[in-house]
Amino acid sequence: MKAIVVGAGIGGLAATLSLRRSGHEVTLVEQTPRFTEIGAGIQLAPNATRVLRRFGLLDEVAARAYRPSEMCFRTWSDGTDVCRYRLGREVEDEFGTPYLLLHRADLREALAAGVPSASVRLDTTVVGIDQDDTAAHVTTASGERLSADLVVAADGIRSAARQWLFGADKALFSRTAAYRALLPADRVADLDLPELAVWMGPSRHFVHYWVRRGELLNMVAVYTADEAQQTQESWTARAEPGEQLSEFAGWDPRVLRVLERAGQVFRYGIYTRAPLERWNVGRVTLLGDSAHAMVPFLAQGAAQAIMDAAVLGDVLTDATPAEVPGALDRYVRRRLATATSVQAGAARAGDEFHLPDGPEARTRNARMAAHAARNRFMPQSAGWRDAARPSRSAG
């Protein structure tokens, strides 16, 4: 069976690998002239690393990553610990695979290495997707028409395929924006920073963790922004010098030192997509951000795309062309509710992180501390169990 995957981000690459493992011929279409990934850090929980192990890539990815022993939540003004959760060996023993921190480029490079160059069409812009009873078709900007038994649209948060399938809708500004930077480890060695931390404060939160085997510190400083401050969704837009220090004035000196030592930082708006009631029509389906783009406050965006890919490959194992529409129905039934729930949970986490000082914040802190006292692992760990691979007839 033949498949076309549109978009070579993490979701598209994972889908290509999963479909190839299921025995199908895949053409991966990407509009950029080469594989690039200019993002920064990414967290992969066991629900994602378990899929990487199935793909035969876990050892390679883990060798480039950092394995934190714990995660802590702190108060914004003085860094007091609210709670800590176990990661490291305890997570691996409990869930079967590790929790990894890594650079997005390292993950994408590992995924891309598993896709034969003959299967990739770079510098190819898709301008239309259509289908009939027996095939799905992709039209490129050059006028070429590619045909396959199914098309997987992994074309990101600004997905054109989503509009072609379900009508016009727009990416939604989350009313948050962020500064990001990567710092060499020696630049912050004197600050005694936790391996992985979220500092929570009024209308803001600050996240940092090690990537690339601990050689770099990834920092993300999130702040509430109204519509008048709406900023572009860009990995390359530069903040004005010192802008991040003004935005986080009054925070713990260690946070301010990281922001200051970062030098040039990048600023980007955080966007989402409204939940859909379905992702597929006939022989065409959405995957990853095109289906369920979410705020990053549970660190599950990439993981959910990788889970999509795993389930897609599972439902299409041994499928014939005539069975594709039904198989895509099963894929969506198995993934839509979970991804939608994670979307909502990520939005709630952002609200919780940004509570103003006072009774609400104290109640949040007490609740988090009580949960951590009873549980080694953070609340979202319930979603780290193996849910990607029930039998093909399931659901």
N, C-alpha and C positions, 0 to 999 in steps of 0.2 A: 504494500500500500504506500502511496505517496502523500507526503505532508509538506506544507509550506509554513514556516514560522516567520512572522514579520516582527523584526526588532531584535537586536543582539545585545540587550542588557542582560542583567542577571537572570531574569525570568525567561527571556527568549533562549538564552544559551542552555539553561537548565531544561527547558521544554525540548530543545533539540536533542540533548543527550538522552533524555527519558524516552522520547519517541524512537530514537535509534536503538536503544536497549530493548525496546519492545518489538524490534524487527522491521521497522519501517524506513523507507527512504525519505530523507528530510532535506529540503532546501531552506537555508536560513538567509533571509533578505534583510539587509541593513543599509540605511541611507548614508551613513558616514563612510569615508573612504578607507578607514582602517579601524581596528579595535582600539578604543581608548577608554580610559576610566579616570577622570580627574577628581572624583569625589574623595572623601577622606575615610574615616573609620566606619566600621560596621560590626555589629554584634550578631553572632549566630548561636542560638540556643539549640538544645539537643534535637528538637523537632526538625531543624534544618541540617544539622551535622549528621543525623541518622541517614538522611537522603544522600548526602555526599558520600557516606560510606557505601551505600548501595551502588552509587555511580563509580566507585573505585577511586575517589578523589580525596577522601578524608585525610589520609596520611600526608599527601602533598599540601593540602590546605593548612593542616595543623602545623606543619613544619614552618610555615610562614607566619603563624599567628602567635598570640599571647594567650595563655591560659590563666585567668585570674582565680585566686583562691576564694575570694568573697566579693560581695557588692555591698556598699554602704550608702545610706541616705543621711544627709546632714542638713543642719540649719544654715541659712544664708549668711547670718551676721557674724557668727563666731565658730562655725564648723562643728558644733556639738553633734555627736552621733544621735540620730533618731533610732536607727536600727541597722542591723547587718544580717545578710543572708549568705549561706554557704554556696560556693561554686566548686571549682577545682575537682579533685578526685571524688569528693562526695557526690557531686552531680553525675559524674561519669559512672560511678557505681550504681546509682539509683536509676538513671535513665538510659544507660548503655553507651552514650557518646558524649563528648565534651561540650562545654560552653566556651566558644572561641571569640577572641577580639582580633580583628585584622583590618588591613587596608582594603578598600573595595577593589583597587586595581589588582591586588594579589588574588582575590577570589575570582574576579572576572578572567584573569589570565589563566588560572587553573581550569576554569570551565571551558574557555575558548580552546585550550590545548587539546581537549577531547573531541573537538569537532573537526573533521577533515576539511582541509582548505577547498577541496573540490565541491563540498556541500554548501559553501558560503558565497553569497552574491553581495559584495560590498559596493558602496557608492551607487545604490539602487533605491530610488524613492518610489514608494507605492502610492498611487493616486486613486486607486479604486479596488474594491473587493466585491465580487458578485458570485452567484451560484445558480445551478440548475439542479435537476433531480439526481444527476449522476456525478457531478464534480463541482468544485469551488475554484474560482479564478481570481488571480491577482493581476492588475494592470499597473505597469510601471510608467514613470514619467517619460521614458523613451518610446512608449507605445507598445511595448512588448506585453504579451498576455501569457501568464504562467498558469498552468492548471494542475490540480491535485485532488486527492480524495477528501482532504480537509485542510483548512487554514486556521492557524493559531495566531491571533493578533496580540502580541506582547509589545505594543508600541507605546507604552508608557502613559504617564499621567495626562498628557495632551493628546491622547489617542484619537486619531482620525477614524480608525475602524469602529470605535465605539459609537461615533456619530453616524457612520454609514449603517450600522446595525439597528440602532435604537433612537436615532434622531438627535438633534442638537442639544447639547448640554455643556456646561463649562466646568473647568476646574474651579474649586471653591477655595477662596482665601481663608485660612484657618484663624486669622487674626493673631498669628504668631509669626515671628521671623527669627533668624538666628545668625550669629557670627560663628565662623569655624576656622580652625587653623591646625596645623601639625607642627609640633615643636620637637627638636632633637632632645633626647633624654637628658643629656648633660646640661641643658639650659634650665632645667627645673629640678635637678638632682637635690638641691638644698631645701626643697619645700616639703619633703616627707609626705608626698601625696598618696592617698589610697590607690590601689590598682584600678578600681572601677567605682566611681562615686557620682551621685546625684545630689547637688546642693539645691535645696528648695527655698524659694523666697517670694515675696509679694510680686505678682505679675511677671516673674522670671524664674528660670532655673538654669543651672550650670552643670554640665556633664563632662567628665574626662575619663580617659582610660588609655592603656598602653596598646599599641599595635606593632606589627612587624617585629615580633620576638622581644618587645620591650625597647626597641630602638627609638621609637617615636611616641609622643603623647598626642592623642587626638583630643581636641577640646571643642565643645559646642555650647554656645551661650545663647539661650532662647529667651526672648522677651515678647511681651504682648504688644501688638501693633494694631491700631484701628485702621479703618478703610483709607483715611487720609494719608497714613504712613505706609500703605500697601507697597511692598517692594517686590521686585521681579523674582521669579523662580529661576535662579541661575547659580551654577556652581562656580562661576568665574567673576562675578561682580565684586569689586573691591570696596571695602568700607573706607570711610574717610579716616585719616590718621587720628588715633586716640578716641574715635567714636565709641568703641566698645567700653572704654574706661568710664566715659560719661554715663553710658546706659546702666552700668553696674556700680556706680558710685555708692560707697558705704558698705559694700560687701566685705566679707572676710579678706584680710590682706593677702592670703595665699591665692584666692581667686583673682584678685586684682594683679598680683605678680604674674600669674599665668597669662592673663589678658595683655599685660604690658609687654612681657617677653615674647609674646607671639609675633610682634612686629606687624607685618601686613596681614590683615585678616580679611576673609571673604564674608559677604553678607547675602542672605537669600531669604525669600519669602517661603513659607511652608503652606502647601496647597493639598487639598484632598479631592476625592470625588464622592458624590452622593451614592449611597448603596443602590444597587440594581436588583430587580426581582428575578432576573435571569441574565446569564452571560453569553448564551449561545443561541444561534439561529441556524437550523439545518446543519450544514457542514462547517460552520465557522464559529469559533469561540474566542472570547477574551481570556487573558491570563495575566496575573500580576497587577501592576499599577493601573493598567487600562481598565481592569475590572473593579479593583478595590483599593485605590491609593489611600493611604492613611497617614496621619501625623506620626512622627517617629518615636513617640514617648513610651512605647513598650518595646522598642527595638525589634519589631517583628515584620517590617515591610518586606525585606528581602526573604526572610524565612517563609512568609506566607506565599510568596511567588515560587519558591523552591518546592513548597508543599503542593501547590497547584500542579507543578510539572510532574511530581511523583505520581499523583493521583491520575493525571491525564495519561501518562504512560501505562499505568496499571489498567485503566478501563479499556485501553486500546490494544492491549496485548492479545494477539491472535485475532483481532477484529478484521472483518472483511469490509470492503468499501460500502456495501449495502448497510452495514451495522453502525456506520459512523454517527449518524444523528442520534441514535439511541445511546451509544457510548458517551457522547458529549452530554446528553441529558444526565447520565449517571455521574459524570465528572462534576457537573454543576451541583447536583443534589448533595454530593459528598463534600463539596468545598464551600459553597456559598454561605451557609449559615455560620460556619466557623470563621471565615474571613470577615464577614459582616460584624460578628461579635467582637473580633479583635480590633476592627476599626473603631467601634464604639468604646471599647476599653481603653484604647490609646488616647482618644479624646478626653475621656474621664480622667486619665492619669495626668494629662496636661492641666486640667482644671485643679486637680488635687495639689500638684506641685506648686501652683501659683496662688494659693490661698494667702490672703493678707494676714499679717501678724494679729493675734487675738484669739478669741475662743475657737473659731473654726480651725485654725492651724494647730492649736493645742490638742483639740479633739482628734485631728488627723494624726498627729505625732503619737498620741497615746494609742490609737487604734493600730498604727503600724508597729509600734513597739510590742504591743500585746500579741499581734500575729507572729512576729519574729521570735518571741519568747516560746511560742508553741510549735513553730515550724522552722525547719532548717532552710527551706527553700521559699522563694518569693511567691506571691499568690498566683501569678500567671504560669507557674511551673506545672499546673494541672494540664495545660495545653501542650506540654512537652512529651507526652506519651506517644506511642506509635499509633497514629491514626491514619496513616497514608496508604495502608496496604491491606484492607480487607479483601475478601474474594471478589472476583470480577462481577459477580451477580449481585453484590451488596447494593443496597440503597436505591 
